[in-house]
Amino acid sequence: MPRRELKHPFQVENWLVELSKQLTQPARMILIGSGALLWHAFQRGIMEPLPENSMDVDPITDSDELARLCYDALIGSEFEQKHGWHVNLMPDLVLREFSHTWEDRVASKVYGLLTVVVPAAADLLVPKRKRNEPRDQAHATWAERLGLLS
């Protein structure tokens, strides 16, 4: 059973810092899902946890090295045992769920050799609203209340 212990904005930031230290060549990642909402919160100095925990972060990359590091943190991995959540590497076709102009609104940050690109919170909520599960609704309400959509 996957653990659901991803809830604090600093958890995503710490993971990206740690991940970047393992890279030997430049890599780019697009981060989506709840982990991306937590990233936005951290960048704004918001430390309030998600109302309902997540179980994973959802990165997309075309870097073989970065993909290997992400596979090392899959469900059931040592990474999950240590951190209480896992990495769910996503195919880039999931980006089709977003508006065709999502790339006009991204935020990005460079961590050493790692460039992280994160769609705007409003774009991140599109697939969550489509699924409309209780956890997705709670995450959308959290993002709105904290001002991540402005």
PyMOL CGO cylinders between C-alpha atoms (Angstrom):
from pymol import cmd
from pymol.cgo import CYLINDER

trace = [
    CYLINDER, 0.00, 0.00, 0.00, 1.54, 3.35, -0.98, 0.3, 1, 1, 1, 1, 1, 1,
    CYLINDER, 1.54, 3.35, -0.98, 2.12, 5.76, 1.84, 0.3, 1, 1, 1, 1, 1, 1,
    CYLINDER, 2.12, 5.76, 1.84, 0.57, 9.22, 1.78, 0.3, 1, 1, 1, 1, 1, 1,
    CYLINDER, 0.57, 9.22, 1.78, 2.98, 11.45, 3.64, 0.3, 1, 1, 1, 1, 1, 1,
    CYLINDER, 2.98, 11.45, 3.64, 3.58, 14.25, 1.14, 0.3, 1, 1, 1, 1, 1, 1,
    CYLINDER, 3.58, 14.25, 1.14, 1.93, 17.36, 2.53, 0.3, 1, 1, 1, 1, 1, 1,
    CYLINDER, 1.93, 17.36, 2.53, 4.51, 20.05, 3.36, 0.3, 1, 1, 1, 1, 1, 1,
    CYLINDER, 4.51, 20.05, 3.36, 5.83, 22.51, 0.76, 0.3, 1, 1, 1, 1, 1, 1,
    CYLINDER, 5.83, 22.51, 0.76, 9.42, 22.05, 2.00, 0.3, 1, 1, 1, 1, 1, 1,
    CYLINDER, 9.42, 22.05, 2.00, 9.30, 18.31, 1.19, 0.3, 1, 1, 1, 1, 1, 1,
    CYLINDER, 9.30, 18.31, 1.19, 9.23, 19.01, -2.56, 0.3, 1, 1, 1, 1, 1, 1,
    CYLINDER, 9.23, 19.01, -2.56, 11.89, 21.71, -2.33, 0.3, 1, 1, 1, 1, 1, 1,
    CYLINDER, 11.89, 21.71, -2.33, 14.20, 19.43, -0.31, 0.3, 1, 1, 1, 1, 1, 1,
    CYLINDER, 14.20, 19.43, -0.31, 13.71, 16.61, -2.83, 0.3, 1, 1, 1, 1, 1, 1,
    CYLINDER, 13.71, 16.61, -2.83, 14.62, 18.87, -5.77, 0.3, 1, 1, 1, 1, 1, 1,
    CYLINDER, 14.62, 18.87, -5.77, 17.74, 20.15, -4.00, 0.3, 1, 1, 1, 1, 1, 1,
    CYLINDER, 17.74, 20.15, -4.00, 18.80, 16.56, -3.19, 0.3, 1, 1, 1, 1, 1, 1,
    CYLINDER, 18.80, 16.56, -3.19, 17.99, 15.32, -6.70, 0.3, 1, 1, 1, 1, 1, 1,
    CYLINDER, 17.99, 15.32, -6.70, 20.00, 18.12, -8.32, 0.3, 1, 1, 1, 1, 1, 1,
    CYLINDER, 20.00, 18.12, -8.32, 23.12, 17.09, -6.36, 0.3, 1, 1, 1, 1, 1, 1,
    CYLINDER, 23.12, 17.09, -6.36, 23.01, 13.64, -8.00, 0.3, 1, 1, 1, 1, 1, 1,
    CYLINDER, 23.01, 13.64, -8.00, 23.03, 14.90, -11.58, 0.3, 1, 1, 1, 1, 1, 1,
    CYLINDER, 23.03, 14.90, -11.58, 26.21, 14.85, -13.64, 0.3, 1, 1, 1, 1, 1, 1,
    CYLINDER, 26.21, 14.85, -13.64, 24.73, 16.67, -16.66, 0.3, 1, 1, 1, 1, 1, 1,
    CYLINDER, 24.73, 16.67, -16.66, 22.08, 19.34, -17.22, 0.3, 1, 1, 1, 1, 1, 1,
    CYLINDER, 22.08, 19.34, -17.22, 18.49, 18.08, -17.04, 0.3, 1, 1, 1, 1, 1, 1,
    CYLINDER, 18.49, 18.08, -17.04, 15.04, 19.62, -17.28, 0.3, 1, 1, 1, 1, 1, 1,
    CYLINDER, 15.04, 19.62, -17.28, 11.93, 18.52, -15.42, 0.3, 1, 1, 1, 1, 1, 1,
    CYLINDER, 11.93, 18.52, -15.42, 8.33, 19.62, -15.70, 0.3, 1, 1, 1, 1, 1, 1,
    CYLINDER, 8.33, 19.62, -15.70, 6.58, 19.12, -12.37, 0.3, 1, 1, 1, 1, 1, 1,
    CYLINDER, 6.58, 19.12, -12.37, 2.80, 18.66, -12.25, 0.3, 1, 1, 1, 1, 1, 1,
    CYLINDER, 2.80, 18.66, -12.25, 0.19, 17.50, -9.74, 0.3, 1, 1, 1, 1, 1, 1,
    CYLINDER, 0.19, 17.50, -9.74, 0.01, 18.16, -6.02, 0.3, 1, 1, 1, 1, 1, 1,
    CYLINDER, 0.01, 18.16, -6.02, 3.79, 18.26, -5.74, 0.3, 1, 1, 1, 1, 1, 1,
    CYLINDER, 3.79, 18.26, -5.74, 3.79, 21.20, -8.14, 0.3, 1, 1, 1, 1, 1, 1,
    CYLINDER, 3.79, 21.20, -8.14, 1.17, 23.01, -6.01, 0.3, 1, 1, 1, 1, 1, 1,
    CYLINDER, 1.17, 23.01, -6.01, 3.41, 22.44, -2.98, 0.3, 1, 1, 1, 1, 1, 1,
    CYLINDER, 3.41, 22.44, -2.98, 6.37, 23.81, -4.97, 0.3, 1, 1, 1, 1, 1, 1,
    CYLINDER, 6.37, 23.81, -4.97, 4.41, 27.00, -5.73, 0.3, 1, 1, 1, 1, 1, 1,
    CYLINDER, 4.41, 27.00, -5.73, 3.50, 27.34, -2.05, 0.3, 1, 1, 1, 1, 1, 1,
    CYLINDER, 3.50, 27.34, -2.05, 7.15, 26.99, -0.96, 0.3, 1, 1, 1, 1, 1, 1,
    CYLINDER, 7.15, 26.99, -0.96, 8.31, 29.58, -3.50, 0.3, 1, 1, 1, 1, 1, 1,
    CYLINDER, 8.31, 29.58, -3.50, 5.85, 32.05, -1.93, 0.3, 1, 1, 1, 1, 1, 1,
    CYLINDER, 5.85, 32.05, -1.93, 6.99, 31.29, 1.62, 0.3, 1, 1, 1, 1, 1, 1,
    CYLINDER, 6.99, 31.29, 1.62, 3.79, 29.39, 2.44, 0.3, 1, 1, 1, 1, 1, 1,
    CYLINDER, 3.79, 29.39, 2.44, 4.34, 26.53, 4.87, 0.3, 1, 1, 1, 1, 1, 1,
    CYLINDER, 4.34, 26.53, 4.87, 0.73, 25.40, 5.36, 0.3, 1, 1, 1, 1, 1, 1,
    CYLINDER, 0.73, 25.40, 5.36, 0.39, 21.66, 4.59, 0.3, 1, 1, 1, 1, 1, 1,
    CYLINDER, 0.39, 21.66, 4.59, -2.05, 20.19, 2.10, 0.3, 1, 1, 1, 1, 1, 1,
    CYLINDER, -2.05, 20.19, 2.10, -5.44, 19.39, 3.69, 0.3, 1, 1, 1, 1, 1, 1,
    CYLINDER, -5.44, 19.39, 3.69, -5.24, 15.84, 2.35, 0.3, 1, 1, 1, 1, 1, 1,
    CYLINDER, -5.24, 15.84, 2.35, -1.85, 14.21, 1.94, 0.3, 1, 1, 1, 1, 1, 1,
    CYLINDER, -1.85, 14.21, 1.94, -0.53, 13.15, -1.43, 0.3, 1, 1, 1, 1, 1, 1,
    CYLINDER, -0.53, 13.15, -1.43, 1.44, 9.98, -2.12, 0.3, 1, 1, 1, 1, 1, 1,
    CYLINDER, 1.44, 9.98, -2.12, 3.71, 11.18, -4.91, 0.3, 1, 1, 1, 1, 1, 1,
    CYLINDER, 3.71, 11.18, -4.91, 5.27, 13.87, -7.06, 0.3, 1, 1, 1, 1, 1, 1,
    CYLINDER, 5.27, 13.87, -7.06, 4.70, 13.75, -10.82, 0.3, 1, 1, 1, 1, 1, 1,
    CYLINDER, 4.70, 13.75, -10.82, 7.74, 14.78, -12.89, 0.3, 1, 1, 1, 1, 1, 1,
    CYLINDER, 7.74, 14.78, -12.89, 8.11, 14.69, -16.66, 0.3, 1, 1, 1, 1, 1, 1,
    CYLINDER, 8.11, 14.69, -16.66, 11.58, 14.61, -18.21, 0.3, 1, 1, 1, 1, 1, 1,
    CYLINDER, 11.58, 14.61, -18.21, 13.40, 13.64, -21.38, 0.3, 1, 1, 1, 1, 1, 1,
    CYLINDER, 13.40, 13.64, -21.38, 16.70, 13.23, -19.50, 0.3, 1, 1, 1, 1, 1, 1,
    CYLINDER, 16.70, 13.23, -19.50, 17.76, 9.59, -19.20, 0.3, 1, 1, 1, 1, 1, 1,
    CYLINDER, 17.76, 9.59, -19.20, 19.85, 10.34, -16.12, 0.3, 1, 1, 1, 1, 1, 1,
    CYLINDER, 19.85, 10.34, -16.12, 17.02, 12.15, -14.36, 0.3, 1, 1, 1, 1, 1, 1,
    CYLINDER, 17.02, 12.15, -14.36, 14.52, 9.45, -15.35, 0.3, 1, 1, 1, 1, 1, 1,
    CYLINDER, 14.52, 9.45, -15.35, 16.81, 6.80, -13.81, 0.3, 1, 1, 1, 1, 1, 1,
    CYLINDER, 16.81, 6.80, -13.81, 16.96, 8.76, -10.55, 0.3, 1, 1, 1, 1, 1, 1,
    CYLINDER, 16.96, 8.76, -10.55, 13.17, 9.06, -10.58, 0.3, 1, 1, 1, 1, 1, 1,
    CYLINDER, 13.17, 9.06, -10.58, 12.78, 5.30, -11.21, 0.3, 1, 1, 1, 1, 1, 1,
    CYLINDER, 12.78, 5.30, -11.21, 14.94, 4.71, -8.12, 0.3, 1, 1, 1, 1, 1, 1,
    CYLINDER, 14.94, 4.71, -8.12, 12.23, 6.48, -6.11, 0.3, 1, 1, 1, 1, 1, 1,
    CYLINDER, 12.23, 6.48, -6.11, 9.18, 4.62, -7.46, 0.3, 1, 1, 1, 1, 1, 1,
    CYLINDER, 9.18, 4.62, -7.46, 6.41, 3.13, -5.32, 0.3, 1, 1, 1, 1, 1, 1,
    CYLINDER, 6.41, 3.13, -5.32, 7.82, 0.54, -2.90, 0.3, 1, 1, 1, 1, 1, 1,
    CYLINDER, 7.82, 0.54, -2.90, 11.38, 1.91, -3.22, 0.3, 1, 1, 1, 1, 1, 1,
    CYLINDER, 11.38, 1.91, -3.22, 13.85, 2.68, -0.44, 0.3, 1, 1, 1, 1, 1, 1,
    CYLINDER, 13.85, 2.68, -0.44, 13.09, 6.33, -1.17, 0.3, 1, 1, 1, 1, 1, 1,
    CYLINDER, 13.09, 6.33, -1.17, 9.42, 5.76, -0.31, 0.3, 1, 1, 1, 1, 1, 1,
    CYLINDER, 9.42, 5.76, -0.31, 10.37, 3.83, 2.84, 0.3, 1, 1, 1, 1, 1, 1,
    CYLINDER, 10.37, 3.83, 2.84, 12.48, 6.80, 3.97, 0.3, 1, 1, 1, 1, 1, 1,
    CYLINDER, 12.48, 6.80, 3.97, 10.27, 9.71, 2.86, 0.3, 1, 1, 1, 1, 1, 1,
    CYLINDER, 10.27, 9.71, 2.86, 6.73, 8.30, 3.04, 0.3, 1, 1, 1, 1, 1, 1,
    CYLINDER, 6.73, 8.30, 3.04, 5.95, 9.20, -0.58, 0.3, 1, 1, 1, 1, 1, 1,
    CYLINDER, 5.95, 9.20, -0.58, 7.27, 8.25, -4.02, 0.3, 1, 1, 1, 1, 1, 1,
    CYLINDER, 7.27, 8.25, -4.02, 8.05, 9.60, -7.48, 0.3, 1, 1, 1, 1, 1, 1,
    CYLINDER, 8.05, 9.60, -7.48, 5.62, 8.80, -10.31, 0.3, 1, 1, 1, 1, 1, 1,
    CYLINDER, 5.62, 8.80, -10.31, 7.44, 9.58, -13.56, 0.3, 1, 1, 1, 1, 1, 1,
    CYLINDER, 7.44, 9.58, -13.56, 4.85, 10.72, -16.10, 0.3, 1, 1, 1, 1, 1, 1,
    CYLINDER, 4.85, 10.72, -16.10, 4.86, 10.63, -19.93, 0.3, 1, 1, 1, 1, 1, 1,
    CYLINDER, 4.86, 10.63, -19.93, 4.79, 14.04, -21.60, 0.3, 1, 1, 1, 1, 1, 1,
    CYLINDER, 4.79, 14.04, -21.60, 1.45, 13.24, -23.25, 0.3, 1, 1, 1, 1, 1, 1,
    CYLINDER, 1.45, 13.24, -23.25, -0.26, 14.09, -19.92, 0.3, 1, 1, 1, 1, 1, 1,
    CYLINDER, -0.26, 14.09, -19.92, 0.54, 17.72, -20.73, 0.3, 1, 1, 1, 1, 1, 1,
    CYLINDER, 0.54, 17.72, -20.73, -2.28, 17.54, -23.29, 0.3, 1, 1, 1, 1, 1, 1,
    CYLINDER, -2.28, 17.54, -23.29, -4.70, 17.85, -20.35, 0.3, 1, 1, 1, 1, 1, 1,
    CYLINDER, -4.70, 17.85, -20.35, -3.54, 21.46, -19.93, 0.3, 1, 1, 1, 1, 1, 1,
    CYLINDER, -3.54, 21.46, -19.93, -4.56, 24.48, -21.98, 0.3, 1, 1, 1, 1, 1, 1,
    CYLINDER, -4.56, 24.48, -21.98, -2.48, 24.78, -25.16, 0.3, 1, 1, 1, 1, 1, 1,
    CYLINDER, -2.48, 24.78, -25.16, -1.08, 28.06, -23.74, 0.3, 1, 1, 1, 1, 1, 1,
    CYLINDER, -1.08, 28.06, -23.74, 0.10, 26.61, -20.38, 0.3, 1, 1, 1, 1, 1, 1,
    CYLINDER, 0.10, 26.61, -20.38, 3.74, 27.20, -21.30, 0.3, 1, 1, 1, 1, 1, 1,
    CYLINDER, 3.74, 27.20, -21.30, 3.09, 30.97, -21.40, 0.3, 1, 1, 1, 1, 1, 1,
    CYLINDER, 3.09, 30.97, -21.40, 2.42, 30.92, -17.64, 0.3, 1, 1, 1, 1, 1, 1,
    CYLINDER, 2.42, 30.92, -17.64, 5.11, 28.63, -16.20, 0.3, 1, 1, 1, 1, 1, 1,
    CYLINDER, 5.11, 28.63, -16.20, 7.42, 29.37, -13.31, 0.3, 1, 1, 1, 1, 1, 1,
    CYLINDER, 7.42, 29.37, -13.31, 10.90, 27.88, -13.24, 0.3, 1, 1, 1, 1, 1, 1,
    CYLINDER, 10.90, 27.88, -13.24, 13.84, 27.55, -10.93, 0.3, 1, 1, 1, 1, 1, 1,
    CYLINDER, 13.84, 27.55, -10.93, 17.36, 26.22, -11.43, 0.3, 1, 1, 1, 1, 1, 1,
    CYLINDER, 17.36, 26.22, -11.43, 18.81, 23.84, -8.86, 0.3, 1, 1, 1, 1, 1, 1,
    CYLINDER, 18.81, 23.84, -8.86, 22.43, 23.24, -9.91, 0.3, 1, 1, 1, 1, 1, 1,
    CYLINDER, 22.43, 23.24, -9.91, 22.20, 21.21, -13.15, 0.3, 1, 1, 1, 1, 1, 1,
    CYLINDER, 22.20, 21.21, -13.15, 18.45, 20.74, -12.74, 0.3, 1, 1, 1, 1, 1, 1,
    CYLINDER, 18.45, 20.74, -12.74, 15.98, 23.16, -14.31, 0.3, 1, 1, 1, 1, 1, 1,
    CYLINDER, 15.98, 23.16, -14.31, 12.47, 22.72, -12.91, 0.3, 1, 1, 1, 1, 1, 1,
    CYLINDER, 12.47, 22.72, -12.91, 9.53, 24.06, -14.90, 0.3, 1, 1, 1, 1, 1, 1,
    CYLINDER, 9.53, 24.06, -14.90, 6.16, 24.26, -13.16, 0.3, 1, 1, 1, 1, 1, 1,
    CYLINDER, 6.16, 24.26, -13.16, 2.84, 25.14, -14.81, 0.3, 1, 1, 1, 1, 1, 1,
    CYLINDER, 2.84, 25.14, -14.81, 0.81, 27.89, -13.15, 0.3, 1, 1, 1, 1, 1, 1,
    CYLINDER, 0.81, 27.89, -13.15, -1.41, 26.71, -10.29, 0.3, 1, 1, 1, 1, 1, 1,
    CYLINDER, -1.41, 26.71, -10.29, -4.56, 27.45, -12.33, 0.3, 1, 1, 1, 1, 1, 1,
    CYLINDER, -4.56, 27.45, -12.33, -3.28, 25.13, -15.08, 0.3, 1, 1, 1, 1, 1, 1,
    CYLINDER, -3.28, 25.13, -15.08, -2.33, 22.45, -12.53, 0.3, 1, 1, 1, 1, 1, 1,
    CYLINDER, -2.33, 22.45, -12.53, -5.91, 22.43, -11.25, 0.3, 1, 1, 1, 1, 1, 1,
    CYLINDER, -5.91, 22.43, -11.25, -7.45, 21.66, -14.68, 0.3, 1, 1, 1, 1, 1, 1,
    CYLINDER, -7.45, 21.66, -14.68, -6.87, 17.87, -14.52, 0.3, 1, 1, 1, 1, 1, 1,
    CYLINDER, -6.87, 17.87, -14.52, -7.74, 17.83, -10.81, 0.3, 1, 1, 1, 1, 1, 1,
    CYLINDER, -7.74, 17.83, -10.81, -11.08, 19.50, -11.53, 0.3, 1, 1, 1, 1, 1, 1,
    CYLINDER, -11.08, 19.50, -11.53, -11.73, 17.01, -14.34, 0.3, 1, 1, 1, 1, 1, 1,
    CYLINDER, -11.73, 17.01, -14.34, -11.14, 14.06, -11.97, 0.3, 1, 1, 1, 1, 1, 1,
    CYLINDER, -11.14, 14.06, -11.97, -13.04, 15.89, -9.23, 0.3, 1, 1, 1, 1, 1, 1,
    CYLINDER, -13.04, 15.89, -9.23, -12.16, 13.39, -6.50, 0.3, 1, 1, 1, 1, 1, 1,
    CYLINDER, -12.16, 13.39, -6.50, -12.55, 14.62, -2.90, 0.3, 1, 1, 1, 1, 1, 1,
    CYLINDER, -12.55, 14.62, -2.90, -8.75, 14.93, -2.51, 0.3, 1, 1, 1, 1, 1, 1,
    CYLINDER, -8.75, 14.93, -2.51, -8.52, 16.95, -5.74, 0.3, 1, 1, 1, 1, 1, 1,
    CYLINDER, -8.52, 16.95, -5.74, -11.32, 19.24, -4.54, 0.3, 1, 1, 1, 1, 1, 1,
    CYLINDER, -11.32, 19.24, -4.54, -9.52, 19.75, -1.21, 0.3, 1, 1, 1, 1, 1, 1,
    CYLINDER, -9.52, 19.75, -1.21, -6.25, 20.59, -2.99, 0.3, 1, 1, 1, 1, 1, 1,
    CYLINDER, -6.25, 20.59, -2.99, -8.02, 23.09, -5.27, 0.3, 1, 1, 1, 1, 1, 1,
    CYLINDER, -8.02, 23.09, -5.27, -9.70, 24.78, -2.29, 0.3, 1, 1, 1, 1, 1, 1,
    CYLINDER, -9.70, 24.78, -2.29, -6.32, 24.92, -0.48, 0.3, 1, 1, 1, 1, 1, 1,
    CYLINDER, -6.32, 24.92, -0.48, -4.59, 26.48, -3.53, 0.3, 1, 1, 1, 1, 1, 1,
    CYLINDER, -4.59, 26.48, -3.53, -7.37, 29.07, -3.94, 0.3, 1, 1, 1, 1, 1, 1,
    CYLINDER, -7.37, 29.07, -3.94, -7.45, 29.98, -0.24, 0.3, 1, 1, 1, 1, 1, 1,
    CYLINDER, -7.45, 29.98, -0.24, -3.67, 30.47, -0.13, 0.3, 1, 1, 1, 1, 1, 1,
    CYLINDER, -3.67, 30.47, -0.13, -3.73, 32.75, -3.18, 0.3, 1, 1, 1, 1, 1, 1,
    CYLINDER, -3.73, 32.75, -3.18, -1.75, 30.42, -5.46, 0.3, 1, 1, 1, 1, 1, 1,
    CYLINDER, -1.75, 30.42, -5.46, -4.07, 31.23, -8.37, 0.3, 1, 1, 1, 1, 1, 1,
    CYLINDER, -4.07, 31.23, -8.37, -3.21, 34.93, -8.45, 0.3, 1, 1, 1, 1, 1, 1,
]
cmd.load_cgo(trace, "trace")
